[in-house]
Amino acid sequence: MTTYQPYKTTSDPVQGDPIQGDPIQGVISQALDTTLNNEQVAWLTMASSINIATGKWLKALEAESLNAIDVVDGFHKAAFTSGALHTLTQAISLSLLERATRWHASHAQHHIVTLGCSHYPERLKTLSNPPLVLFVIGNVNTLALPQIAIVGSRRASHQGKRIATEFAEALASNGVAVTSGLAAGIDAAAHTGGLVSDGGTIAVMGTGPDIVYPPRNLPLHTEIVKAGGACITEFFPGVSAKPWHFPRRNRIIAAISLGTLVVEAKIKSGTLITANLAADMGREVFAVPGSIFHAYSEGCHWLIQQGAKLVTCVDDIFDEIVVSAGERKCQSEALSKKSEVNNLATDKLLDSVDYDITAIDVIAQRCTSPVNEVMASLLEYELRGLVAAVPGGYIKLRGK
């Protein structure tokens, strides 16, 4: 299989380059010469006015009783000479429109999904300012899957990342796509867990489709596409990461998902913004509890106090989210192998390791064994995936 290589641009787009005279007609004609249809080109053209809230376009179209096809005709005929549509038209960026069409044509796995497309997620339409266009790399069919968002701290603990990965594996194995933001920490761990199933994870990016942020997640981005998942964004090609992009990205994560699971978050964080957005939209919010001494548990505990559901296993999520039997895949063989391994570790030594960091001398004292013997046994358990060595000692891995 050929490894996916993203199309690259070299600069951020200008912040709008108002049209003069008739150039837009030529650009639209060029776009129509590609595989894009009239309606897609219309939405793409409107979306290029990046400084205009998308809701303004929708209100203007409704006020004039127009649809996307009518807008293309109006562009060709230079019909918008006054009123709201004329004002909005002046914000259209021809450079962005040209860049988007080149990006779309550069690779078979590049897709432009517009508000009128059948692949456009219905839940996104509930937003007051839904993205008019989604740039999608990978399998567009994954957008129709039931989705659960998993979000959390970029500076997650080893245990937090393990929790996110295991929840993601369980969700993906049951036919539920795991949606997250391709960030470091919990996001990356969640995407990694979703890779256990074809189309098991969707990354919502805060950059253009040709730029991966943070750069170290480029291999993960490639793996998501290779595994039949999708990387999506509302930002045009060439748009780099900006601080204000991520709240916009977070609203898509919250809206596109049936519910949002929070794994480790501080009180003041973008993660809690996502959770609050989900709650405001009537979506389910789930939170994993943690140690009261851990700063990254504060956000989860606060959410639980506000009414989020406390979860300790994936069945707690399925108690609230109904997924049809056809969408939930049985993974009994994998689960039985896991149980077989777990049965090997029921001794006193493993019981001496906590889910928080446990010093080696404390473990030795609890199981009344010499430190050198304890370390040899812990190495064996680490190879089995039962414990993990961390600075300061060892932690027992969740579910063991």
C-alpha positions in Angstrom: 0.0 0.0 0.0 1.3 3.5 -0.9 1.8 5.7 2.1 -0.4 8.8 2.0 1.6 12.0 1.5 -0.3 15.2 2.2 -0.4 18.0 -0.4 1.7 20.9 0.8 1.3 24.6 0.5 3.9 27.1 1.6 2.0 30.0 3.2 -1.1 31.1 5.1 -3.9 32.5 3.0 -4.4 36.2 3.0 -7.3 37.4 5.2 -9.7 37.9 2.3 -8.9 39.4 -1.1 -12.1 41.1 -2.2 -13.2 40.4 -5.7 -13.0 43.1 -8.4 -15.1 42.9 -11.5 -15.6 39.5 -13.0 -12.6 37.4 -11.9 -14.8 35.1 -9.7 -16.6 33.8 -12.8 -13.3 32.5 -14.2 -12.2 30.9 -11.0 -15.6 29.2 -10.6 -15.4 28.0 -14.2 -12.0 26.5 -13.4 -13.4 24.8 -10.3 -16.3 23.3 -12.3 -13.8 21.8 -14.7 -12.7 19.6 -11.8 -14.7 16.8 -10.3 -16.6 19.3 -8.1 -20.3 19.9 -9.0 -22.1 23.2 -9.1 -23.4 22.9 -5.6 -20.0 22.0 -4.1 -18.4 25.0 -5.9 -21.1 27.3 -4.5 -20.6 26.3 -0.9 -16.8 26.3 -1.3 -17.0 29.8 -2.8 -19.1 31.1 0.1 -16.8 29.4 2.7 -13.8 31.2 1.3 -15.1 34.4 2.9 -13.3 33.3 6.1 -14.0 36.5 8.0 -17.8 36.0 7.6 -19.7 33.9 10.1 -21.3 31.1 8.1 -24.7 31.7 9.6 -24.8 35.0 7.8 -24.7 33.2 4.4 -27.4 30.9 5.5 -29.7 33.7 6.7 -29.0 35.7 3.5 -29.9 32.7 1.3 -33.1 32.1 3.3 -34.1 35.7 3.1 -33.7 35.6 -0.7 -35.3 32.1 -1.0 -32.1 30.9 -2.8 -30.2 27.7 -2.8 -26.5 27.0 -3.5 -27.1 26.4 -7.2 -28.9 29.8 -7.5 -25.8 31.4 -5.9 -23.5 29.9 -8.6 -25.8 31.3 -11.2 -25.8 34.6 -9.5 -22.0 34.7 -9.4 -21.8 34.0 -13.1 -24.3 36.7 -14.0 -22.9 39.2 -11.5 -26.4 39.4 -10.1 -25.5 40.4 -6.6 -25.2 44.2 -6.9 -26.9 45.2 -3.6 -28.2 43.9 -0.4 -26.8 41.3 2.0 -25.5 38.9 -0.6 -23.6 41.7 -2.4 -21.9 42.6 0.9 -21.0 39.0 1.6 -19.7 38.4 -1.9 -17.1 41.1 -1.4 -15.4 39.0 1.3 -14.9 36.0 -1.1 -11.3 35.0 -1.4 -10.3 33.9 -4.9 -6.9 32.7 -3.7 -8.5 30.4 -1.2 -10.9 29.0 -3.8 -8.1 28.3 -6.2 -6.0 26.7 -3.5 -8.9 24.5 -2.4 -9.6 23.2 -5.9 -5.9 22.4 -6.4 -5.7 20.5 -3.1 -8.8 18.5 -4.0 -7.4 17.6 -7.4 -4.0 16.6 -6.0 -4.9 13.2 -4.4 -7.6 10.6 -4.7 -8.1 10.6 -0.9 -8.8 14.4 -0.8 -12.5 15.1 -0.5 -14.6 18.3 -0.2 -17.8 17.7 1.7 -20.2 20.6 1.6 -23.3 21.4 3.5 -25.5 20.0 0.8 -23.6 16.7 0.4 -25.0 13.4 1.5 -21.7 12.7 3.4 -22.1 15.9 5.5 -22.8 14.9 9.1 -26.4 15.7 10.1 -25.4 16.7 13.7 -23.2 19.5 12.5 -26.3 21.2 11.0 -27.5 21.9 14.5 -24.7 24.5 14.9 -25.7 28.1 14.5 -22.6 28.6 12.3 -22.0 25.1 10.8 -19.0 24.7 8.5 -20.1 25.2 5.0 -17.3 22.9 3.8 -15.3 20.1 5.3 -12.0 19.2 3.8 -11.6 15.4 4.4 -8.6 13.2 3.9 -9.4 9.5 4.0 -12.7 7.6 4.1 -15.6 10.0 3.9 -18.0 7.1 4.9 -16.7 7.2 8.5 -18.5 10.5 9.0 -21.8 8.6 9.0 -20.7 6.3 11.9 -21.9 6.8 15.4 -19.1 8.7 17.2 -17.9 9.3 20.7 -15.4 12.1 21.3 -12.5 11.4 23.7 -10.7 14.5 24.9 -8.3 15.6 27.6 -5.1 17.1 28.6 -2.1 17.5 26.3 0.2 16.8 29.2 -1.6 13.6 30.3 -0.2 11.1 32.7 0.9 7.6 31.6 -2.3 6.2 33.2 -4.5 8.8 31.6 -3.2 7.9 28.1 -3.7 4.3 28.9 -7.3 4.9 30.0 -8.0 6.9 26.8 -6.5 4.1 24.6 -8.5 1.3 26.3 -11.8 3.2 26.1 -11.1 4.0 22.4 -10.2 0.4 21.7 -13.5 -0.8 23.3 -15.6 1.8 21.4 -14.0 1.1 18.0 -14.3 -2.6 18.6 -18.1 -2.0 19.0 -18.6 -0.1 15.8 -18.3 3.4 17.4 -15.8 5.8 15.8 -13.6 7.7 18.2 -13.4 11.4 17.5 -10.7 13.7 18.8 -8.5 16.6 17.9 -5.1 15.1 16.9 -3.4 16.9 19.8 -0.7 15.5 22.0 -1.6 13.5 25.1 -5.2 12.2 25.5 -6.2 13.0 21.9 -3.3 11.0 20.4 -3.9 8.1 22.8 -7.5 8.0 21.8 -6.7 8.0 18.1 -4.2 5.2 18.7 -6.8 3.1 20.4 -9.3 3.7 17.6 -6.9 2.2 15.1 -7.8 -1.3 16.2 -10.8 -1.2 13.8 -11.1 0.0 10.2 -12.5 3.5 10.2 -12.3 3.5 13.9 -11.2 7.0 14.5 -11.7 10.5 13.1 -9.3 13.5 13.7 -10.8 17.0 13.7 -7.9 19.3 12.9 -7.3 23.0 13.8 -5.3 23.6 10.7 -5.7 23.3 7.0 -5.9 19.7 5.7 -2.3 19.9 4.4 -0.7 20.9 7.7 -0.5 18.5 10.7 -0.2 20.1 14.2 1.7 19.2 16.3 4.2 18.0 13.6 5.2 15.0 15.7 1.7 13.6 15.1 2.3 13.3 11.3 2.8 9.5 11.5 -0.4 9.2 13.5 -2.2 11.3 10.9 -0.9 8.9 8.2 -1.9 5.8 10.2 -5.5 7.2 10.6 -5.9 7.6 6.9 -4.2 4.2 6.2 -6.6 2.5 8.6 -9.7 3.7 6.9 -10.3 6.6 9.2 -10.6 10.3 8.3 -8.9 13.6 9.1 -11.3 16.5 8.7 -11.1 20.3 9.0 -13.1 23.4 8.1 -9.9 25.4 7.5 -8.7 25.9 3.9 -5.4 24.4 2.7 -2.4 26.4 3.8 -3.9 27.6 7.1 -1.5 27.0 9.9 -2.3 26.6 13.6 -3.5 29.7 15.4 -4.7 29.8 19.1 -8.3 30.8 18.1 -8.6 27.9 15.7 -8.9 25.3 18.4 -12.1 26.5 20.1 -13.7 26.4 16.6 -12.4 22.9 16.1 -13.7 21.9 19.5 -17.3 22.9 18.6 -17.1 20.5 15.6 -15.8 17.7 17.9 -18.7 18.3 20.3 -21.4 18.6 17.7 -20.4 15.7 15.5 -20.4 13.2 18.4 -23.2 11.5 20.3 -21.3 12.2 23.5 -18.0 13.4 24.9 -15.7 11.5 27.2 -13.2 13.6 29.3 -10.1 11.9 30.5 -7.9 14.2 32.6 -8.4 17.9 32.4 -7.7 21.0 34.4 -10.5 23.3 35.5 -9.4 26.0 33.0 -8.8 24.2 29.8 -10.0 23.8 26.2 -11.1 20.3 27.2 -13.8 21.7 29.5 -14.8 24.1 26.8 -15.5 21.1 24.6 -17.4 19.3 27.3 -19.5 22.4 28.0 -20.3 22.9 24.3 -21.4 19.2 24.2 -23.7 19.7 27.2 -25.2 22.9 25.7 -26.0 21.0 22.5 -27.8 18.3 24.5 -25.1 15.7 24.0 -24.0 13.3 26.7 -20.9 14.2 28.8 -18.9 11.5 30.5 -15.9 11.9 32.8 -13.3 9.5 34.2 -12.6 10.1 37.9 -9.1 10.2 39.3 -7.0 11.0 42.3 -8.0 14.0 44.4 -4.3 14.9 44.6 -3.9 15.0 40.8 -4.4 18.5 39.2 -5.6 16.9 36.0 -8.5 15.1 37.8 -10.0 18.5 38.9 -11.8 19.1 35.6 -13.3 15.6 35.5 -14.5 15.8 39.1 -16.0 19.3 38.5 -17.9 17.9 35.4 -19.2 15.0 37.5 -20.4 17.5 40.1 -22.2 19.4 37.3 -24.0 16.2 36.2 -21.6 14.5 33.8 -21.8 10.7 34.1 -19.0 9.1 36.0 -17.6 6.2 33.9 -15.1 3.4 34.7 -15.7 1.2 31.7 -17.2 1.4 28.2 -20.4 -0.2 29.3 -21.1 2.9 31.3 -21.2 4.8 28.0 -23.4 2.2 26.3 -25.9 2.5 29.1 -26.5 6.1 27.9 -25.7 5.8 24.1 -27.8 3.4 22.1 -25.9 1.7 19.3 -27.6 -0.9 17.2 -26.5 -4.5 17.4 -25.3 -4.4 13.8 -22.9 -1.6 14.6 -21.4 -3.3 17.7 -18.8 -5.9 16.7 -18.0 -8.8 18.9 -14.4 -9.0 20.0 -14.7 -12.1 22.2 -11.4 -13.7 21.0 -9.4 -10.7 21.9 -11.1 -10.3 25.2 -10.6 -13.9 26.2 -6.9 -13.6 25.4 -6.7 -10.6 27.6 -8.5 -12.4 30.4 -6.1 -15.3 30.1 -3.2 -13.0 30.6 -4.9 -11.3 33.5 -5.4 -14.6 35.3 -1.7 -15.1 35.4 -1.3 -12.0 37.7 -3.4 -12.5 40.8 -0.6 -12.8 43.2 0.4 -10.6 46.2 3.1 -8.7 44.2 0.6 -7.3 41.7 -1.8 -6.4 44.5 1.0 -4.4 46.0 1.1 -2.0 43.0 -1.4 0.9 43.1 -3.0 2.7 40.1 -1.0 5.7 41.3 2.8 5.8 41.3 4.1 3.2 43.8 7.7 3.3 44.9 9.7 0.1 44.5 10.6 0.0 48.2 6.9 0.3 49.1 6.0 -2.6 46.8 8.8 -4.8 48.3 7.6 -4.0 51.8 4.0 -4.8 51.0 4.8 -8.2 49.5 7.7 -8.9 52.0 10.2 -9.8 49.2 13.7 -8.6 48.5 13.9 -5.6 46.1 15.9 -7.4 43.5 13.3 -10.2 43.3 10.5 -7.7 43.1 12.2 -5.8 40.3 12.7 -9.0 38.3 9.0 -9.9 38.7 7.8 -6.4 37.8 9.8 -6.6 34.6 8.0 -9.7 33.6 4.6 -8.0 34.4 5.7 -5.0 32.4 6.3 -7.1 29.4 2.8 -8.6 29.8 1.3 -5.1 29.9 0.2 -5.4 33.5 2.3 -2.6 35.0 4.3 0.3 33.7 7.6 1.7 35.0 7.3 5.5 35.5 9.5 8.0 37.2 9.3 7.3 40.9 8.2 3.7 40.7 5.5 1.6 39.0 1.8 1.9 38.3 -0.8 -0.8 37.8 -2.5 -0.5 34.4 -6.2 0.1 34.3 -8.4 -3.0 34.2 -5.6 -5.4 35.3 
